[in-house]
Amino acid sequence: MPPDDPRKTRVLVIDNQAWGAEALARMLIDDGHDVDIAESEVIALEKLAQHRYDLIVCDARMQGPASAGLSAELARSRPDLVSRIVFMNGTPPGGSVIG
């Protein structure tokens, strides 16, 4: 595993919807960040054990208790990361997606 590049902000995007995670990752990469994607809480925790992250962006509407479980686990095991979590939601106001 290559060492983390200290010159770039490293971001972990957590989203069980691949299209959403990939779209956000592309924007962050285009802006010069290193980005990893995790499709579940379990994968996210594995990646957090392997790498240093400056920011964690988590879909607040993932199926199941993933976002709440991740927050609780990080508060217990990695309290230094709790202030680096951003919860987001790709659903527009009104709750429907056109498409």
Backbone as ProteinMPNN parsed JSONL, in Angstrom:
{"seq_chain_A": "MPPDDPRKTRVLVIDNQAWGAEALARMLIDDGHDVDIAESEVIALEKLAQHRYDLIVCDARMQGPASAGLSAELARSRPDLVSRIVFMNGTPPGGSVIG", "coords_chain_A": {"N_chain_A": [[0.842, -1.171, 0.0], [0.67, 2.153, -0.939], [2.187, 5.022, 0.659], [0.282, 7.629, 2.297], [-0.252, 10.721, 0.605], [1.006, 13.549, 1.884], [0.602, 16.096, 0.955], [-1.856, 16.416, -0.171], [-5.374, 16.716, 0.44], [-7.061, 14.128, 1.965], [-9.923, 12.285, 1.332], [-12.707, 10.423, 2.447], [-15.416, 8.987, 0.955], [-18.573, 7.919, 1.739], [-21.087, 5.962, 0.656], [-23.865, 4.081, -0.285], [-24.932, 4.127, -2.758], [-23.644, 3.79, -5.785], [-23.48, 5.579, -8.004], [-23.839, 8.114, -6.852], [-21.683, 8.281, -5.055], [-19.526, 8.052, -6.827], [-19.882, 10.303, -8.465], [-19.526, 12.441, -6.652], [-16.919, 11.833, -5.817], [-15.5, 12.213, -8.241], [-15.755, 14.997, -8.562], [-14.344, 15.899, -6.307], [-11.801, 14.824, -6.797], [-11.166, 16.153, -9.171], [-10.813, 18.601, -8.057], [-8.422, 18.313, -6.828], [-8.074, 16.551, -4.677], [-7.297, 13.518, -2.839], [-9.217, 10.629, -3.048], [-11.171, 8.109, -1.579], [-13.631, 5.529, -1.844], [-16.272, 4.117, 0.011], [-18.67, 1.599, 0.231], [-20.213, 0.825, 2.313], [-20.749, 0.785, 5.906], [-19.064, -1.088, 7.121], [-16.981, -1.436, 5.227], [-16.08, 1.194, 5.204], [-15.055, 1.464, 7.834], [-12.947, -0.363, 7.681], [-11.3, 0.918, 5.779], [-10.757, 3.264, 7.19], [-9.153, 2.25, 9.169], [-6.884, 1.688, 7.752], [-5.929, 4.003, 6.49], [-5.115, 7.537, 6.685], [-7.452, 10.074, 7.044], [-8.593, 13.262, 6.086], [-11.094, 14.262, 5.839], [-14.421, 13.036, 6.062], [-17.094, 12.118, 4.147], [-20.374, 11.345, 4.35], [-23.243, 9.652, 3.248], [-26.287, 10.611, 4.451], [-28.618, 9.246, 4.228], [-28.354, 6.511, 3.9], [-29.232, 3.053, 3.506], [-30.426, 1.378, 6.356], [-28.786, 1.501, 9.625], [-26.366, 2.813, 9.072], [-25.056, 5.432, 8.977], [-25.524, 6.448, 11.562], [-24.45, 4.356, 13.074], [-21.801, 4.426, 12.253], [-20.99, 6.954, 13.184], [-21.261, 6.546, 15.963], [-19.42, 4.469, 16.365], [-17.018, 5.716, 15.569], [-16.925, 7.776, 17.46], [-16.422, 6.282, 19.707], [-14.043, 4.795, 19.084], [-12.33, 6.418, 17.524], [-12.242, 9.318, 18.335], [-11.032, 11.638, 17.406], [-11.77, 11.892, 14.77], [-14.457, 12.532, 14.63], [-15.222, 15.22, 14.383], [-14.643, 15.611, 11.768], [-16.519, 14.62, 10.057], [-18.92, 14.873, 7.542], [-22.269, 14.896, 6.909], [-24.316, 14.185, 4.197], [-26.881, 14.574, 1.679], [-28.38, 13.467, -1.187], [-30.913, 13.806, -2.136], [-33.323, 15.896, -3.542], [-35.075, 18.853, -2.264], [-38.382, 18.132, -1.25], [-38.265, 15.488, -1.803], [-38.249, 13.782, -4.095], [-36.66, 12.311, -6.956], [-35.924, 13.336, -10.136], [-36.012, 11.52, -13.092]], "CA_chain_A": [[0.0, 0.0, 0.0], [1.506, 3.353, -0.985], [1.937, 5.949, 1.762], [-0.604, 8.761, 2.004], [0.42, 11.922, 0.137], [0.686, 14.584, 2.87], [0.326, 17.377, 0.298], [-3.239, 16.435, -0.632], [-6.423, 16.379, 1.388], [-7.576, 12.785, 1.689], [-11.345, 12.258, 1.645], [-13.424, 9.154, 2.339], [-16.817, 9.16, 0.607], [-19.325, 6.721, 2.116], [-22.413, 6.006, 0.054], [-24.203, 2.783, -0.861], [-25.334, 4.367, -4.146], [-22.385, 3.971, -6.516], [-23.516, 6.767, -8.857], [-23.647, 9.293, -6.011], [-20.311, 8.273, -4.545], [-18.606, 8.298, -7.935], [-20.025, 11.698, -8.907], [-18.869, 13.285, -5.659], [-15.483, 11.545, -5.884], [-14.948, 12.877, -9.428], [-15.645, 16.441, -8.284], [-13.263, 16.104, -5.336], [-10.545, 14.516, -7.479], [-10.918, 17.278, -10.081], [-10.403, 19.731, -7.219], [-7.082, 18.047, -6.336], [-8.061, 15.735, -3.464], [-7.245, 12.059, -2.928], [-10.538, 10.177, -2.616], [-11.532, 6.694, -1.524], [-15.062, 5.312, -1.713], [-16.718, 2.947, 0.754], [-20.08, 1.364, -0.063], [-20.902, 0.416, 3.537], [-20.082, 1.12, 7.162], [-17.989, -2.059, 7.344], [-15.868, -1.068, 4.341], [-15.562, 2.479, 5.683], [-14.224, 1.239, 9.028], [-11.71, -1.005, 7.219], [-10.473, 1.949, 5.15], [-10.318, 4.176, 8.253], [-8.066, 1.582, 9.891], [-5.73, 1.593, 6.866], [-5.475, 5.287, 5.958], [-5.41, 8.802, 7.371], [-8.4, 10.888, 6.279], [-8.8, 14.631, 6.549], [-12.53, 14.522, 5.782], [-15.293, 11.908, 5.769], [-18.392, 12.566, 3.656], [-21.23, 10.166, 4.466], [-24.644, 9.805, 2.868], [-27.126, 10.556, 5.647], [-29.82, 8.455, 3.97], [-28.026, 5.14, 3.524], [-30.133, 2.038, 4.047], [-30.018, 0.854, 7.646], [-28.238, 2.447, 10.594], [-24.946, 2.997, 8.758], [-24.483, 6.71, 9.379], [-25.562, 6.53, 13.028], [-23.504, 3.368, 13.587], [-20.455, 4.914, 11.978], [-20.728, 8.04, 14.13], [-21.079, 5.968, 17.299], [-18.153, 3.728, 16.383], [-15.906, 6.668, 15.547], [-16.896, 8.473, 18.756], [-15.815, 5.353, 20.657], [-12.701, 4.33, 18.744], [-11.516, 7.465, 16.888], [-12.914, 10.599, 18.585], [-10.39, 12.697, 16.629], [-12.392, 11.978, 13.445], [-15.869, 12.907, 14.7], [-15.407, 16.582, 13.874], [-14.3, 15.626, 10.339], [-17.579, 13.937, 9.317], [-19.975, 15.68, 6.954], [-23.373, 14.083, 6.413], [-24.953, 14.837, 3.062], [-28.047, 13.901, 1.164], [-28.53, 13.835, -2.583], [-32.316, 13.931, -2.5], [-33.711, 17.304, -3.579], [-36.23, 19.199, -1.421], [-39.603, 17.536, -1.769], [-38.048, 14.063, -1.677], [-38.241, 12.931, -5.289], [-35.584, 12.508, -7.904], [-36.434, 13.282, -11.516], [-35.121, 10.734, -13.928]], "C_chain_A": [[0.891, 1.239, 0.0], [1.196, 4.27, 0.196], [1.02, 7.074, 1.319], [0.237, 9.958, 1.578], [0.063, 13.067, 1.08], [0.354, 15.94, 2.242], [-1.128, 17.498, -0.142], [-4.19, 16.127, 0.517], [-6.98, 15.018, 0.996], [-9.001, 12.697, 2.213], [-11.882, 10.837, 1.488], [-14.889, 9.471, 2.088], [-17.522, 7.84, 0.906], [-20.738, 6.855, 1.582], [-22.694, 4.648, -0.569], [-24.745, 2.909, -2.282], [-24.071, 4.71, -4.944], [-22.377, 5.258, -7.337], [-23.277, 8.035, -8.047], [-22.226, 9.41, -5.504], [-19.319, 8.62, -5.651], [-18.684, 9.739, -8.431], [-19.315, 12.64, -7.94], [-17.356, 13.079, -5.696], [-14.833, 12.235, -7.082], [-14.77, 14.373, -9.199], [-14.486, 16.72, -7.337], [-11.892, 15.846, -5.959], [-10.178, 15.655, -8.431], [-10.438, 18.515, -9.328], [-9.046, 19.477, -6.546], [-6.983, 17.202, -5.084], [-7.841, 14.265, -3.803], [-8.543, 11.543, -2.344], [-10.607, 8.66, -2.648], [-13.042, 6.63, -1.355], [-15.294, 4.043, -0.904], [-18.222, 2.809, 0.541], [-20.875, 0.965, 1.172], [-20.104, 0.871, 4.755], [-18.895, 0.196, 7.404], [-16.77, -1.715, 6.5], [-15.246, 0.244, 4.793], [-14.646, 2.28, 6.889], [-12.912, 0.546, 8.664], [-10.767, 0.037, 6.612], [-9.938, 2.928, 6.196], [-9.184, 3.569, 9.072], [-6.772, 1.568, 9.073], [-5.124, 2.929, 6.47], [-5.803, 6.436, 6.903], [-6.365, 9.579, 6.483], [-8.546, 12.252, 6.929], [-10.291, 14.955, 6.641], [-13.254, 13.234, 5.441], [-16.633, 12.489, 5.343], [-19.283, 11.329, 3.578], [-22.655, 10.503, 4.055], [-25.5, 9.607, 4.115], [-28.344, 9.659, 5.459], [-29.501, 7.048, 3.492], [-29.036, 4.191, 4.15], [-29.584, 1.524, 5.37], [-29.359, 1.911, 8.504], [-26.787, 2.828, 10.326], [-24.393, 4.312, 9.272], [-24.469, 6.864, 10.882], [-24.551, 5.566, 13.639], [-22.065, 3.805, 13.386], [-20.08, 6.019, 12.962], [-20.44, 7.493, 15.527], [-19.75, 5.232, 17.399], [-16.961, 4.67, 16.381], [-15.807, 7.436, 16.861], [-16.214, 7.602, 19.809], [-14.342, 5.093, 20.345], [-11.773, 5.406, 18.186], [-12.164, 8.83, 17.102], [-12.291, 11.768, 17.823], [-11.037, 12.89, 15.259], [-13.828, 12.492, 13.473], [-16.113, 14.303, 14.129], [-15.083, 16.696, 12.385], [-15.345, 14.942, 9.475], [-18.588, 14.964, 8.821], [-21.038, 14.704, 6.452], [-24.072, 14.86, 5.308], [-26.095, 13.982, 2.573], [-28.255, 14.385, -0.255], [-29.964, 13.99, -3.043], [-32.716, 15.401, -2.478], [-34.867, 17.587, -2.625], [-37.514, 18.674, -2.056], [-39.499, 16.011, -1.847], [-38.088, 13.223, -2.923], [-37.074, 13.292, -6.184], [-36.177, 12.367, -9.3], [-35.488, 12.435, -12.345], [-35.676, 9.473, -14.417]], "O_chain_A": [[1.774, 1.365, 0.849], [0.065, 4.293, 0.681], [0.973, 7.435, 0.143], [1.316, 10.186, 2.124], [-1.082, 13.517, 1.079], [-0.127, 16.837, 2.934], [-1.58, 18.599, -0.456], [-3.859, 15.381, 1.438], [-7.326, 14.787, -0.162], [-9.265, 12.991, 3.379], [-11.557, 10.14, 0.527], [-15.535, 10.136, 2.897], [-17.134, 6.785, 0.405], [-21.492, 7.737, 1.992], [-21.858, 4.115, -1.3], [-24.99, 1.898, -2.939], [-23.506, 5.792, -4.79], [-21.367, 5.96, -7.365], [-22.582, 8.939, -8.51], [-21.634, 10.488, -5.516], [-18.383, 9.39, -5.435], [-17.662, 10.331, -8.779], [-18.586, 13.537, -8.365], [-16.597, 14.044, -5.614], [-13.738, 12.783, -6.959], [-13.757, 14.951, -9.592], [-13.73, 17.671, -7.54], [-10.934, 16.567, -5.68], [-9.022, 16.071, -8.492], [-9.746, 19.366, -9.886], [-8.568, 20.316, -5.783], [-5.914, 17.134, -4.476], [-8.154, 13.817, -4.906], [-8.941, 11.965, -1.259], [-10.168, 8.015, -3.6], [-13.66, 7.542, -0.804], [-14.618, 3.033, -1.096], [-18.961, 3.786, 0.658], [-22.09, 0.786, 1.089], [-18.949, 1.282, 4.648], [-17.837, 0.646, 7.844], [-15.647, -1.703, 7.005], [-14.025, 0.394, 4.769], [-13.57, 2.874, 6.951], [-11.877, 0.829, 9.266], [-9.571, 0.036, 6.901], [-8.793, 3.371, 6.102], [-8.348, 4.295, 9.609], [-5.685, 1.448, 9.638], [-3.938, 2.998, 6.148], [-6.647, 6.319, 7.792], [-6.113, 9.727, 5.287], [-8.613, 12.378, 8.152], [-10.701, 15.814, 7.422], [-12.776, 12.434, 4.637], [-17.241, 13.262, 6.083], [-18.992, 10.386, 2.842], [-23.205, 11.523, 4.471], [-25.441, 8.559, 4.757], [-29.032, 9.344, 6.43], [-30.288, 6.45, 2.758], [-29.621, 4.486, 5.192], [-28.386, 1.262, 5.48], [-29.369, 3.091, 8.154], [-26.051, 3.137, 11.263], [-23.36, 4.32, 9.942], [-23.491, 7.367, 11.435], [-23.87, 5.908, 14.606], [-21.212, 3.582, 14.245], [-18.978, 6.018, 13.51], [-19.496, 7.921, 16.189], [-19.038, 5.356, 18.395], [-15.995, 4.449, 17.112], [-14.701, 7.717, 17.324], [-15.519, 8.108, 20.69], [-13.494, 5.161, 21.234], [-10.557, 5.319, 18.355], [-12.599, 9.45, 16.131], [-12.951, 12.786, 17.614], [-10.87, 13.944, 14.646], [-14.364, 12.856, 12.426], [-17.121, 14.529, 13.459], [-15.235, 17.77, 11.803], [-15.106, 14.701, 8.292], [-19.051, 15.815, 9.58], [-20.745, 13.8, 5.67], [-24.381, 16.042, 5.463], [-26.264, 12.834, 2.984], [-28.301, 15.59, -0.5], [-30.212, 14.276, -4.215], [-32.47, 16.086, -1.485], [-35.569, 16.662, -2.217], [-37.696, 18.77, -3.27], [-40.514, 15.32, -1.946], [-37.966, 12.003, -2.813], [-36.572, 14.416, -6.172], [-36.855, 11.383, -9.598], [-34.274, 12.631, -12.29], [-34.998, 8.736, -15.132]]}, "name": "protein", "num_of_chains": 1, "seq": "MPPDDPRKTRVLVIDNQAWGAEALARMLIDDGHDVDIAESEVIALEKLAQHRYDLIVCDARMQGPASAGLSAELARSRPDLVSRIVFMNGTPPGGSVIG"}
